[in-house]
């Protein structure tokens, strides 16, 4: 994972002058030993996405597409995991995006989410897990590599419990552990000057 950059790396595109993108990411863990954290980071990512979407929409009324996601590779024993937040937005809103993401990350590390926010996040996840688990694609993806490494079956079986049983205190601890400003790396994509 790249070292922290206080100023985002700037890349340029040749598309529309009113379009930009902003990305901020943090390194996380990997491996099977802490798979529970990986599953719970998925819930934290949904909370960050929801908060970011609500703030950007309420301020600008724009149809931005902010998203947060966690990637926790189970096949590795070091490196490669990350938590990323990104959005397309107007060039003049890039700085606001970064300050908002950092504000959300700091709040999640300092304060547990409310019971209501946790319920609103977990309810659709519960429905999603029930729906996708009825399809072959889900099982093929989840069982990949299990013939060589049967412990992946345990990770798969624990996933619903890990995700749906996460507490506000656990989410707060994950945010404090991983969403640390001094570990982040940012990239901004702006139109050509």
Buried (B, 14 or more C-beta within 10 A) or exposed (E): BEEBEEEBEEEEEEEEEEBBBBBBBBBBBBBBEBBBBBBBBBBBBBBBBBBBBEBBEEEEEEEBEBBBBBBBBBEEEEEBBBBBBBBBBBBEBBEBBBEBBBEBBBEBBEEBBEEEBBEBBBEEBEEEBEEEEEEEEBEEEBEBEBEEEEEBEEBBEBBBEBBBBBEBEBBBBBBBBBBBBEBBBBBBBBBEE
